[in-house]
Every structure is written in structure tokens, then in C-alpha cells.
Amino acid sequence: DIQMTQSPSSLSASVGDRVTITCRASQGISNYLAWYQQKPGKVPKLLIYAASTLQSGVPSRFSGSGSGTDFTLTISSLQPEDVATYYCQKYNSAPRSFGPGTKVDIK
Amino acid sequence: EVQLVESGGGLVKPGGSLRLSCAASGFTFSSYSMNWVRQAPGKGLEWVSSISSSSSYIYYADSVKGRFTISRDNAKNSLYLQMNSLRAEDTAVYYCARDSVQGVVTPVGVWGQGTTVTVSS
């Protein structure tokens, strides 16, 4: 099975900072990669699919890139409401594994 | 409004069984693949199982294969997860989740609020 890893596991940044989270698949998954945001006590929310396509309603400060095995989620200017854990997920085939998550908070 | 409402969670002893249900509304249930995703307390998301719109394709995580059974009733707009031989490590919030787009390979786009399963003696 393909394993998904993320780095870092947590980060602390200032409001307005550019934040980058990396997700790596153990084998190529083309662009079948999604990013989710889960705020504390809330249900996960789809941010990005097909590695770089922004889900409707998601602020443009979020962006995704990558293909094959290496992917990134970037928040161009971190806002207080972005405090959350971010997960990547492969969805091209089963098992639809999630990465372990990256917890983002404000410095 | 698109809505997924889970039920059936609770406290069960190790080795016991539980059946989760998910009632869907606000969309054409029979057109979408559906999923169960769980989250253990303080842990990350874990994909559990998926079922295609017509139940032709069913998949499970290795951690639940042989113990859990996913099914759906399109006439009742409902998704189910039969969980047998439950273990302490199955303790989690279980989310019912719908693929974001019908008919093609897409990620989960709609989530229920979750139902809590606790396996403990």
C-alpha cells in the first residue's frame, strides 16, 4: 500500500507569514491528492483537490502544487482563522490513506 | 441542504458488535460513492471503507478488513457500517462522508458530524 507522510508535524508562525506544508506519497499518485483543514472540535473541510484545484469558497491564500510523489500546501498569508490541523489524502485508489497531519498555530 | 446524519454509536465491550447508520438528504444519494472515516481521540483521520454508488465496488482498510462490512440502501438514502469483533483500538469518532462529485474519482467533499464509538470493558 502507498504510505502518505507529511512534514512538519506541527508549526508555529506569525500572522501574515507564508506557510508551507509538504506531503509525500511512497509511490506516484499522479495528481490524486486532496488537502483538508480540520479546526479544533470541527469536521474536516476539503480545501484542495487534484493537487492544485481550490474547492469552491476556499480563500485564495490557500494553494496547492505537486504531482507524482511530492506535494505542497501553501498559505500565502497566515490568518488567525487558519489555526487548524491540515491533512493530505490520496484518493486515486483504495486504501484512500490520509497523511498524519500538520498542526498549525499562531506564534 | 446537503446533510449526512450518523447514528448508532455508543459504548460496547471488546469483541462486541455495533451497526452505524448514516441518513443522507439534500442530494441524489444513489449517484454518489460513500465512505466511512474515523478519528481516534486526539489522533488523525483514518479512512475506513468506501462503497460505490451501486455497491459494485467495496473497499476496506486493512485494519478493519474481515470485521467491518459497509453497505447502503439507495431506496432509503442510507449508508451502514456493521462492526464486529470490536477492539479497543476501534474507539473513535466515525464520520459518514460523501465523495465531492458523482461518477468520477474525487475526494470526500461532504462530512457528517460523526458518531462516537467507545470500545471498553
Interface residues (C-beta under 8 A of the other chain):
Chain A: D1 Y32 A34 Y36 Q38 V43 P44 K45 L46 Y49 Q55 T85 Y87 Q89 Y91 N92 A94 P95 R96 S97 F98 G99 P100 G101
Chain B: N35 V37 G44 L45 E46 W47 S50 Y59 Y60 A61 D62 Y95 S100 V105 T106 P107 V108 G109 W111 G112 Q113 G114
